């Protein structure tokens, strides 16, 4: 199941860029990431008994680290 979700997440990040308008594609990709990160925080809260604020903080911090790594790698 986790492999399927990983594939769906990757497709959700990449498929919008088949749209010729870069800004629209980026907006859709950002929306997909927002929904994905919210779902992760919700699952941690509900099924792993992590307090919602802590789960949200972990997801936001993790997302920020991934974004920073992407920016650094992209500028290399």
PyMOL Python script that loads the backbone (N, CA, C, O; Angstrom):
from pymol import cmd

cmd.read_pdbstr("""\
ATOM      1  N   UNK A   1       0.816  -1.198   0.000  1.00  0.00           N
ATOM      2  CA  UNK A   1       0.000   0.000   0.000  1.00  0.00           C
ATOM      3  C   UNK A   1       0.860   1.264   0.000  1.00  0.00           C
ATOM      4  O   UNK A   1       0.510   2.254  -0.642  1.00  0.00           O
ATOM      5  N   UNK A   2       1.989   1.231   0.721  1.00  0.00           N
ATOM      6  CA  UNK A   2       2.809   2.445   0.773  1.00  0.00           C
ATOM      7  C   UNK A   2       3.462   2.735  -0.577  1.00  0.00           C
ATOM      8  O   UNK A   2       3.690   3.895  -0.921  1.00  0.00           O
ATOM      9  N   UNK A   3       3.764   1.684  -1.342  1.00  0.00           N
ATOM     10  CA  UNK A   3       4.320   1.893  -2.680  1.00  0.00           C
ATOM     11  C   UNK A   3       3.325   2.561  -3.606  1.00  0.00           C
ATOM     12  O   UNK A   3       3.688   3.405  -4.425  1.00  0.00           O
ATOM     13  N   UNK A   4       2.060   2.171  -3.467  1.00  0.00           N
ATOM     14  CA  UNK A   4       1.003   2.776  -4.290  1.00  0.00           C
ATOM     15  C   UNK A   4       0.843   4.249  -3.926  1.00  0.00           C
ATOM     16  O   UNK A   4       0.713   5.099  -4.807  1.00  0.00           O
ATOM     17  N   UNK A   5       0.852   4.549  -2.637  1.00  0.00           N
ATOM     18  CA  UNK A   5       0.695   5.936  -2.208  1.00  0.00           C
ATOM     19  C   UNK A   5       1.905   6.779  -2.634  1.00  0.00           C
ATOM     20  O   UNK A   5       1.754   7.949  -2.984  1.00  0.00           O
ATOM     21  N   UNK A   6       3.096   6.186  -2.602  1.00  0.00           N
ATOM     22  CA  UNK A   6       4.287   6.904  -3.063  1.00  0.00           C
ATOM     23  C   UNK A   6       4.173   7.225  -4.546  1.00  0.00           C
ATOM     24  O   UNK A   6       4.500   8.330  -4.981  1.00  0.00           O
ATOM     25  N   UNK A   7       3.706   6.244  -5.320  1.00  0.00           N
ATOM     26  CA  UNK A   7       3.533   6.465  -6.762  1.00  0.00           C
ATOM     27  C   UNK A   7       2.488   7.543  -7.025  1.00  0.00           C
ATOM     28  O   UNK A   7       2.697   8.411  -7.873  1.00  0.00           O
ATOM     29  N   UNK A   8       1.368   7.498  -6.310  1.00  0.00           N
ATOM     30  CA  UNK A   8       0.324   8.512  -6.496  1.00  0.00           C
ATOM     31  C   UNK A   8       0.829   9.901  -6.110  1.00  0.00           C
ATOM     32  O   UNK A   8       0.524  10.886  -6.784  1.00  0.00           O
ATOM     33  N   UNK A   9       1.597   9.978  -5.029  1.00  0.00           N
ATOM     34  CA  UNK A   9       2.161  11.267  -4.625  1.00  0.00           C
ATOM     35  C   UNK A   9       3.112  11.815  -5.671  1.00  0.00           C
ATOM     36  O   UNK A   9       3.069  13.001  -5.999  1.00  0.00           O
ATOM     37  N   UNK A  10       3.970  10.954  -6.195  1.00  0.00           N
ATOM     38  CA  UNK A  10       4.901  11.388  -7.244  1.00  0.00           C
ATOM     39  C   UNK A  10       4.177  11.847  -8.490  1.00  0.00           C
ATOM     40  O   UNK A  10       4.550  12.849  -9.100  1.00  0.00           O
ATOM     41  N   UNK A  11       3.141  11.113  -8.871  1.00  0.00           N
ATOM     42  CA  UNK A  11       2.351  11.518 -10.037  1.00  0.00           C
ATOM     43  C   UNK A  11       1.641  12.843  -9.778  1.00  0.00           C
ATOM     44  O   UNK A  11       1.559  13.694 -10.663  1.00  0.00           O
ATOM     45  N   UNK A  12       1.129  13.012  -8.560  1.00  0.00           N
ATOM     46  CA  UNK A  12       0.450  14.255  -8.216  1.00  0.00           C
ATOM     47  C   UNK A  12       1.370  15.459  -8.269  1.00  0.00           C
ATOM     48  O   UNK A  12       0.926  16.572  -8.551  1.00  0.00           O
ATOM     49  N   UNK A  13       2.666  15.239  -7.995  1.00  0.00           N
ATOM     50  CA  UNK A  13       3.629  16.337  -8.052  1.00  0.00           C
ATOM     51  C   UNK A  13       4.072  16.613  -9.479  1.00  0.00           C
ATOM     52  O   UNK A  13       4.342  17.760  -9.835  1.00  0.00           O
ATOM     53  N   UNK A  14       4.148  15.567 -10.302  1.00  0.00           N
ATOM     54  CA  UNK A  14       4.733  15.704 -11.639  1.00  0.00           C
ATOM     55  C   UNK A  14       3.709  15.955 -12.745  1.00  0.00           C
ATOM     56  O   UNK A  14       3.971  16.745 -13.652  1.00  0.00           O
ATOM     57  N   UNK A  15       2.562  15.307 -12.687  1.00  0.00           N
ATOM     58  CA  UNK A  15       1.585  15.413 -13.777  1.00  0.00           C
ATOM     59  C   UNK A  15       1.105  16.835 -14.070  1.00  0.00           C
ATOM     60  O   UNK A  15       0.854  17.154 -15.232  1.00  0.00           O
ATOM     61  N   UNK A  16       0.968  17.698 -13.066  1.00  0.00           N
ATOM     62  CA  UNK A  16       0.531  19.059 -13.409  1.00  0.00           C
ATOM     63  C   UNK A  16       1.449  19.756 -14.409  1.00  0.00           C
ATOM     64  O   UNK A  16       1.005  20.652 -15.126  1.00  0.00           O
ATOM     65  N   UNK A  17       2.712  19.362 -14.470  1.00  0.00           N
ATOM     66  CA  UNK A  17       3.655  20.026 -15.374  1.00  0.00           C
ATOM     67  C   UNK A  17       3.485  19.596 -16.826  1.00  0.00           C
ATOM     68  O   UNK A  17       4.242  20.030 -17.694  1.00  0.00           O
ATOM     69  N   UNK A  18       2.505  18.753 -17.092  1.00  0.00           N
ATOM     70  CA  UNK A  18       2.113  18.487 -18.476  1.00  0.00           C
ATOM     71  C   UNK A  18       1.259  19.634 -19.011  1.00  0.00           C
ATOM     72  O   UNK A  18       1.053  19.750 -20.219  1.00  0.00           O
ATOM     73  N   UNK A  19       0.761  20.484 -18.102  1.00  0.00           N
ATOM     74  CA  UNK A  19       0.002  21.672 -18.495  1.00  0.00           C
ATOM     75  C   UNK A  19       1.006  22.708 -19.011  1.00  0.00           C
ATOM     76  O   UNK A  19       2.005  22.971 -18.342  1.00  0.00           O
ATOM     77  N   UNK A  20       0.766  23.293 -20.170  1.00  0.00           N
ATOM     78  CA  UNK A  20       1.734  24.243 -20.743  1.00  0.00           C
ATOM     79  C   UNK A  20       1.970  25.498 -19.896  1.00  0.00           C
ATOM     80  O   UNK A  20       3.058  26.071 -19.941  1.00  0.00           O
ATOM     81  N   UNK A  21       0.978  25.926 -19.134  1.00  0.00           N
ATOM     82  CA  UNK A  21       1.115  27.133 -18.317  1.00  0.00           C
ATOM     83  C   UNK A  21       1.860  26.782 -17.023  1.00  0.00           C
ATOM     84  O   UNK A  21       1.324  26.086 -16.162  1.00  0.00           O
ATOM     85  N   UNK A  22       3.097  27.269 -16.895  1.00  0.00           N
ATOM     86  CA  UNK A  22       3.949  26.927 -15.753  1.00  0.00           C
ATOM     87  C   UNK A  22       3.324  27.340 -14.428  1.00  0.00           C
ATOM     88  O   UNK A  22       3.346  26.569 -13.469  1.00  0.00           O
ATOM     89  N   UNK A  23       2.767  28.547 -14.360  1.00  0.00           N
ATOM     90  CA  UNK A  23       2.228  29.047 -13.098  1.00  0.00           C
ATOM     91  C   UNK A  23       0.990  28.269 -12.666  1.00  0.00           C
ATOM     92  O   UNK A  23       0.814  28.005 -11.476  1.00  0.00           O
ATOM     93  N   UNK A  24       0.134  27.899 -13.610  1.00  0.00           N
ATOM     94  CA  UNK A  24      -1.027  27.068 -13.285  1.00  0.00           C
ATOM     95  C   UNK A  24      -0.574  25.691 -12.810  1.00  0.00           C
ATOM     96  O   UNK A  24      -1.102  25.165 -11.830  1.00  0.00           O
ATOM     97  N   UNK A  25       0.398  25.111 -13.499  1.00  0.00           N
ATOM     98  CA  UNK A  25       0.913  23.796 -13.114  1.00  0.00           C
ATOM     99  C   UNK A  25       1.513  23.840 -11.712  1.00  0.00           C
ATOM    100  O   UNK A  25       1.303  22.927 -10.915  1.00  0.00           O
ATOM    101  N   UNK A  26       2.255  24.893 -11.415  1.00  0.00           N
ATOM    102  CA  UNK A  26       2.863  25.028 -10.093  1.00  0.00           C
ATOM    103  C   UNK A  26       1.795  25.206  -9.022  1.00  0.00           C
ATOM    104  O   UNK A  26       1.915  24.641  -7.935  1.00  0.00           O
ATOM    105  N   UNK A  27       0.758  25.977  -9.308  1.00  0.00           N
ATOM    106  CA  UNK A  27      -0.336  26.163  -8.349  1.00  0.00           C
ATOM    107  C   UNK A  27      -1.020  24.834  -8.048  1.00  0.00           C
ATOM    108  O   UNK A  27      -1.330  24.541  -6.894  1.00  0.00           O
ATOM    109  N   UNK A  28      -1.252  24.040  -9.068  1.00  0.00           N
ATOM    110  CA  UNK A  28      -1.883  22.732  -8.867  1.00  0.00           C
ATOM    111  C   UNK A  28      -0.961  21.827  -8.053  1.00  0.00           C
ATOM    112  O   UNK A  28      -1.417  21.132  -7.146  1.00  0.00           O
ATOM    113  N   UNK A  29       0.334  21.831  -8.373  1.00  0.00           N
ATOM    114  CA  UNK A  29       1.289  21.007  -7.633  1.00  0.00           C
ATOM    115  C   UNK A  29       1.365  21.436  -6.167  1.00  0.00           C
ATOM    116  O   UNK A  29       1.445  20.585  -5.281  1.00  0.00           O
ATOM    117  N   UNK A  30       1.342  22.725  -5.904  1.00  0.00           N
ATOM    118  CA  UNK A  30       1.359  23.227  -4.524  1.00  0.00           C
ATOM    119  C   UNK A  30       0.103  22.772  -3.787  1.00  0.00           C
ATOM    120  O   UNK A  30       0.177  22.380  -2.622  1.00  0.00           O
ATOM    121  N   UNK A  31      -1.035  22.821  -4.448  1.00  0.00           N
ATOM    122  CA  UNK A  31      -2.278  22.353  -3.835  1.00  0.00           C
ATOM    123  C   UNK A  31      -2.184  20.865  -3.496  1.00  0.00           C
ATOM    124  O   UNK A  31      -2.606  20.444  -2.419  1.00  0.00           O
ATOM    125  N   UNK A  32      -1.634  20.074  -4.412  1.00  0.00           N
ATOM    126  CA  UNK A  32      -1.473  18.632  -4.170  1.00  0.00           C
ATOM    127  C   UNK A  32      -0.578  18.402  -2.953  1.00  0.00           C
ATOM    128  O   UNK A  32      -0.885  17.560  -2.109  1.00  0.00           O
ATOM    129  N   UNK A  33       0.514  19.137  -2.859  1.00  0.00           N
ATOM    130  CA  UNK A  33       1.419  18.999  -1.716  1.00  0.00           C
ATOM    131  C   UNK A  33       0.710  19.396  -0.428  1.00  0.00           C
ATOM    132  O   UNK A  33       0.870  18.723   0.590  1.00  0.00           O
ATOM    133  N   UNK A  34      -0.068  20.472  -0.450  1.00  0.00           N
ATOM    134  CA  UNK A  34      -0.812  20.904   0.736  1.00  0.00           C
ATOM    135  C   UNK A  34      -1.752  19.805   1.213  1.00  0.00           C
ATOM    136  O   UNK A  34      -1.778  19.484   2.402  1.00  0.00           O
ATOM    137  N   UNK A  35      -2.518  19.231   0.306  1.00  0.00           N
ATOM    138  CA  UNK A  35      -3.454  18.158   0.668  1.00  0.00           C
ATOM    139  C   UNK A  35      -2.687  16.948   1.198  1.00  0.00           C
ATOM    140  O   UNK A  35      -3.093  16.329   2.181  1.00  0.00           O
ATOM    141  N   UNK A  36      -1.594  16.622   0.551  1.00  0.00           N
ATOM    142  CA  UNK A  36      -0.784  15.476   0.957  1.00  0.00           C
ATOM    143  C   UNK A  36      -0.223  15.671   2.370  1.00  0.00           C
ATOM    144  O   UNK A  36      -0.296  14.757   3.192  1.00  0.00           O
ATOM    145  N   UNK A  37       0.327  16.834   2.654  1.00  0.00           N
ATOM    146  CA  UNK A  37       0.896  17.086   3.975  1.00  0.00           C
ATOM    147  C   UNK A  37      -0.186  17.141   5.047  1.00  0.00           C
ATOM    148  O   UNK A  37       0.033  16.679   6.167  1.00  0.00           O
ATOM    149  N   UNK A  38      -1.342  17.696   4.721  1.00  0.00           N
ATOM    150  CA  UNK A  38      -2.449  17.706   5.673  1.00  0.00           C
ATOM    151  C   UNK A  38      -2.881  16.275   5.984  1.00  0.00           C
ATOM    152  O   UNK A  38      -3.157  15.947   7.138  1.00  0.00           O
ATOM    153  N   UNK A  39      -2.941  15.429   4.967  1.00  0.00           N
ATOM    154  CA  UNK A  39      -3.334  14.032   5.169  1.00  0.00           C
ATOM    155  C   UNK A  39      -2.333  13.311   6.067  1.00  0.00           C
ATOM    156  O   UNK A  39      -2.726  12.515   6.920  1.00  0.00           O
ATOM    157  N   UNK A  40      -1.045  13.584   5.881  1.00  0.00           N
ATOM    158  CA  UNK A  40      -0.029  12.955   6.724  1.00  0.00           C
ATOM    159  C   UNK A  40      -0.215  13.378   8.179  1.00  0.00           C
ATOM    160  O   UNK A  40      -0.157  12.540   9.078  1.00  0.00           O
ATOM    161  N   UNK A  41      -0.435  14.667   8.417  1.00  0.00           N
ATOM    162  CA  UNK A  41      -0.648  15.152   9.784  1.00  0.00           C
ATOM    163  C   UNK A  41      -1.908  14.538  10.382  1.00  0.00           C
ATOM    164  O   UNK A  41      -1.916  14.165  11.555  1.00  0.00           O
ATOM    165  N   UNK A  42      -2.966  14.430   9.594  1.00  0.00           N
ATOM    166  CA  UNK A  42      -4.217  13.833  10.067  1.00  0.00           C
ATOM    167  C   UNK A  42      -4.007  12.369  10.449  1.00  0.00           C
ATOM    168  O   UNK A  42      -4.471  11.928  11.500  1.00  0.00           O
ATOM    169  N   UNK A  43      -3.314  11.620   9.602  1.00  0.00           N
ATOM    170  CA  UNK A  43      -3.075  10.198   9.869  1.00  0.00           C
ATOM    171  C   UNK A  43      -2.219  10.028  11.120  1.00  0.00           C
ATOM    172  O   UNK A  43      -2.487   9.152  11.942  1.00  0.00           O
ATOM    173  N   UNK A  44      -1.189  10.862  11.270  1.00  0.00           N
ATOM    174  CA  UNK A  44      -0.362  10.785  12.475  1.00  0.00           C
ATOM    175  C   UNK A  44      -1.193  11.067  13.717  1.00  0.00           C
ATOM    176  O   UNK A  44      -1.037  10.399  14.739  1.00  0.00           O
ATOM    177  N   UNK A  45      -2.066  12.045  13.630  1.00  0.00           N
ATOM    178  CA  UNK A  45      -2.901  12.406  14.767  1.00  0.00           C
ATOM    179  C   UNK A  45      -3.906  11.311  15.098  1.00  0.00           C
ATOM    180  O   UNK A  45      -4.069  10.944  16.262  1.00  0.00           O
ATOM    181  N   UNK A  46      -4.565  10.803  14.101  1.00  0.00           N
ATOM    182  CA  UNK A  46      -5.658   9.855  14.344  1.00  0.00           C
ATOM    183  C   UNK A  46      -5.178   8.445  14.667  1.00  0.00           C
ATOM    184  O   UNK A  46      -5.669   7.824  15.609  1.00  0.00           O
ATOM    185  N   UNK A  47      -4.235   7.944  13.902  1.00  0.00           N
ATOM    186  CA  UNK A  47      -3.866   6.540  14.031  1.00  0.00           C
ATOM    187  C   UNK A  47      -2.577   6.305  14.813  1.00  0.00           C
ATOM    188  O   UNK A  47      -2.340   5.197  15.293  1.00  0.00           O
ATOM    189  N   UNK A  48      -1.752   7.324  14.943  1.00  0.00           N
ATOM    190  CA  UNK A  48      -0.493   7.163  15.668  1.00  0.00           C
ATOM    191  C   UNK A  48      -0.520   7.916  16.993  1.00  0.00           C
ATOM    192  O   UNK A  48       0.475   7.952  17.717  1.00  0.00           O
ATOM    193  N   UNK A  49      -1.667   8.516  17.304  1.00  0.00           N
ATOM    194  CA  UNK A  49      -1.906   9.218  18.562  1.00  0.00           C
ATOM    195  C   UNK A  49      -0.899  10.347  18.818  1.00  0.00           C
ATOM    196  O   UNK A  49      -0.553  10.632  19.964  1.00  0.00           O
ATOM    197  N   UNK A  50      -0.442  10.977  17.749  1.00  0.00           N
ATOM    198  CA  UNK A  50       0.430  12.144  17.872  1.00  0.00           C
ATOM    199  C   UNK A  50      -0.467  13.367  18.040  1.00  0.00           C
ATOM    200  O   UNK A  50      -1.413  13.538  17.270  1.00  0.00           O
ATOM    201  N   UNK A  51      -0.197  14.218  19.022  1.00  0.00           N
ATOM    202  CA  UNK A  51      -1.000  15.440  19.139  1.00  0.00           C
ATOM    203  C   UNK A  51      -0.978  16.213  17.817  1.00  0.00           C
ATOM    204  O   UNK A  51       0.051  16.282  17.145  1.00  0.00           O
ATOM    205  N   UNK A  52      -2.133  16.796  17.451  1.00  0.00           N
ATOM    206  CA  UNK A  52      -2.255  17.407  16.126  1.00  0.00           C
ATOM    207  C   UNK A  52      -1.235  18.517  15.909  1.00  0.00           C
ATOM    208  O   UNK A  52      -0.653  18.610  14.828  1.00  0.00           O
ATOM    209  N   UNK A  53      -1.005  19.359  16.912  1.00  0.00           N
ATOM    210  CA  UNK A  53      -0.036  20.447  16.749  1.00  0.00           C
ATOM    211  C   UNK A  53       1.358  19.893  16.479  1.00  0.00           C
ATOM    212  O   UNK A  53       2.078  20.397  15.617  1.00  0.00           O
ATOM    213  N   UNK A  54       1.735  18.851  17.220  1.00  0.00           N
ATOM    214  CA  UNK A  54       3.059  18.247  17.018  1.00  0.00           C
ATOM    215  C   UNK A  54       3.163  17.608  15.637  1.00  0.00           C
ATOM    216  O   UNK A  54       4.177  17.760  14.956  1.00  0.00           O
ATOM    217  N   UNK A  55       2.115  16.893  15.221  1.00  0.00           N
ATOM    218  CA  UNK A  55       2.119  16.270  13.891  1.00  0.00           C
ATOM    219  C   UNK A  55       2.241  17.334  12.811  1.00  0.00           C
ATOM    220  O   UNK A  55       2.995  17.168  11.852  1.00  0.00           O
ATOM    221  N   UNK A  56       1.503  18.419  12.964  1.00  0.00           N
ATOM    222  CA  UNK A  56       1.554  19.509  11.988  1.00  0.00           C
ATOM    223  C   UNK A  56       2.944  20.139  11.958  1.00  0.00           C
ATOM    224  O   UNK A  56       3.478  20.419  10.885  1.00  0.00           O
ATOM    225  N   UNK A  57       3.522  20.359  13.124  1.00  0.00           N
ATOM    226  CA  UNK A  57       4.865  20.934  13.205  1.00  0.00           C
ATOM    227  C   UNK A  57       5.887  20.028  12.516  1.00  0.00           C
ATOM    228  O   UNK A  57       6.747  20.509  11.778  1.00  0.00           O
ATOM    229  N   UNK A  58       5.795  18.722  12.757  1.00  0.00           N
ATOM    230  CA  UNK A  58       6.722  17.778  12.127  1.00  0.00           C
ATOM    231  C   UNK A  58       6.579  17.804  10.609  1.00  0.00           C
ATOM    232  O   UNK A  58       7.576  17.798   9.887  1.00  0.00           O
ATOM    233  N   UNK A  59       5.347  17.831  10.130  1.00  0.00           N
ATOM    234  CA  UNK A  59       5.099  17.817   8.689  1.00  0.00           C
ATOM    235  C   UNK A  59       5.575  19.120   8.052  1.00  0.00           C
ATOM    236  O   UNK A  59       6.195  19.096   6.989  1.00  0.00           O
ATOM    237  N   UNK A  60       5.295  20.247   8.685  1.00  0.00           N
ATOM    238  CA  UNK A  60       5.719  21.544   8.139  1.00  0.00           C
ATOM    239  C   UNK A  60       7.244  21.645   8.139  1.00  0.00           C
ATOM    240  O   UNK A  60       7.835  22.093   7.156  1.00  0.00           O
ATOM    241  N   UNK A  61       7.880  21.234   9.228  1.00  0.00           N
ATOM    242  CA  UNK A  61       9.342  21.282   9.293  1.00  0.00           C
ATOM    243  C   UNK A  61       9.959  20.343   8.252  1.00  0.00           C
ATOM    244  O   UNK A  61      10.908  20.717   7.562  1.00  0.00           O
ATOM    245  N   UNK A  62       9.422  19.131   8.142  1.00  0.00           N
ATOM    246  CA  UNK A  62       9.915  18.190   7.132  1.00  0.00           C
ATOM    247  C   UNK A  62       9.727  18.722   5.726  1.00  0.00           C
ATOM    248  O   UNK A  62      10.621  18.601   4.889  1.00  0.00           O
ATOM    249  N   UNK A  63       8.569  19.311   5.458  1.00  0.00           N
ATOM    250  CA  UNK A  63       8.308  19.897   4.142  1.00  0.00           C
ATOM    251  C   UNK A  63       9.250  21.047   3.840  1.00  0.00           C
ATOM    252  O   UNK A  63       9.704  21.198   2.706  1.00  0.00           O
ATOM    253  N   UNK A  64       9.546  21.858   4.848  1.00  0.00           N
ATOM    254  CA  UNK A  64      10.472  22.982   4.654  1.00  0.00           C
ATOM    255  C   UNK A  64      11.880  22.479   4.348  1.00  0.00           C
ATOM    256  O   UNK A  64      12.581  23.062   3.520  1.00  0.00           O
ATOM    257  N   UNK A  65      12.298  21.400   5.010  1.00  0.00           N
ATOM    258  CA  UNK A  65      13.619  20.829   4.736  1.00  0.00           C
ATOM    259  C   UNK A  65      13.699  20.271   3.319  1.00  0.00           C
ATOM    260  O   UNK A  65      14.708  20.442   2.635  1.00  0.00           O
ATOM    261  N   UNK A  66      12.637  19.606   2.882  1.00  0.00           N
ATOM    262  CA  UNK A  66      12.604  19.072   1.515  1.00  0.00           C
ATOM    263  C   UNK A  66      12.633  20.222   0.509  1.00  0.00           C
ATOM    264  O   UNK A  66      13.342  20.145  -0.495  1.00  0.00           O
ATOM    265  N   UNK A  67      11.873  21.284   0.765  1.00  0.00           N
ATOM    266  CA  UNK A  67      11.873  22.449  -0.123  1.00  0.00           C
ATOM    267  C   UNK A  67      13.266  23.076  -0.194  1.00  0.00           C
ATOM    268  O   UNK A  67      13.750  23.402  -1.278  1.00  0.00           O
ATOM    269  N   UNK A  68      13.906  23.243   0.962  1.00  0.00           N
ATOM    270  CA  UNK A  68      15.249  23.832   0.987  1.00  0.00           C
ATOM    271  C   UNK A  68      16.245  22.962   0.221  1.00  0.00           C
ATOM    272  O   UNK A  68      17.080  23.477  -0.522  1.00  0.00           O
ATOM    273  N   UNK A  69      16.155  21.648   0.403  1.00  0.00           N
ATOM    274  CA  UNK A  69      17.055  20.748  -0.329  1.00  0.00           C
ATOM    275  C   UNK A  69      16.812  20.855  -1.830  1.00  0.00           C
ATOM    276  O   UNK A  69      17.762  20.869  -2.612  1.00  0.00           O
ATOM    277  N   UNK A  70      15.553  20.931  -2.234  1.00  0.00           N
ATOM    278  CA  UNK A  70      15.231  21.071  -3.656  1.00  0.00           C
ATOM    279  C   UNK A  70      15.773  22.358  -4.244  1.00  0.00           C
ATOM    280  O   UNK A  70      16.273  22.372  -5.369  1.00  0.00           O
ATOM    281  N   UNK A  71      15.675  23.438  -3.487  1.00  0.00           N
ATOM    282  CA  UNK A  71      16.194  24.726  -3.961  1.00  0.00           C
ATOM    283  C   UNK A  71      17.716  24.669  -4.084  1.00  0.00           C
ATOM    284  O   UNK A  71      18.283  25.132  -5.073  1.00  0.00           O
ATOM    285  N   UNK A  72      18.372  24.099  -3.073  1.00  0.00           N
ATOM    286  CA  UNK A  72      19.835  24.004  -3.118  1.00  0.00           C
ATOM    287  C   UNK A  72      20.307  23.111  -4.261  1.00  0.00           C
ATOM    288  O   UNK A  72      21.261  23.450  -4.962  1.00  0.00           O
ATOM    289  N   UNK A  73      19.651  21.986  -4.449  1.00  0.00           N
ATOM    290  CA  UNK A  73      20.031  21.077  -5.534  1.00  0.00           C
ATOM    291  C   UNK A  73      19.733  21.720  -6.888  1.00  0.00           C
ATOM    292  O   UNK A  73      20.516  21.588  -7.829  1.00  0.00           O
ATOM    293  N   UNK A  74      18.610  22.409  -6.980  1.00  0.00           N
ATOM    294  CA  UNK A  74      18.240  23.058  -8.233  1.00  0.00           C
ATOM    295  C   UNK A  74      19.184  24.174  -8.635  1.00  0.00           C
ATOM    296  O   UNK A  74      19.350  24.457  -9.821  1.00  0.00           O
ATOM    297  N   UNK A  75      19.799  24.807  -7.653  1.00  0.00           N
ATOM    298  CA  UNK A  75      20.733  25.898  -7.938  1.00  0.00           C
ATOM    299  C   UNK A  75      22.172  25.429  -8.090  1.00  0.00           C
ATOM    300  O   UNK A  75      23.062  26.237  -8.359  1.00  0.00           O
ATOM    301  N   UNK A  76      22.410  24.139  -7.921  1.00  0.00           N
ATOM    302  CA  UNK A  76      23.794  23.612  -7.999  1.00  0.00           C
ATOM    303  C   UNK A  76      24.271  23.540  -9.434  1.00  0.00           C
ATOM    304  O   UNK A  76      25.402  23.124  -9.689  1.00  0.00           O
TER     305      UNK A  76
END
""", "prot")
cmd.dss("prot")
cmd.show_as("cartoon", "prot")
cmd.util.cbc("prot")
cmd.orient("prot")
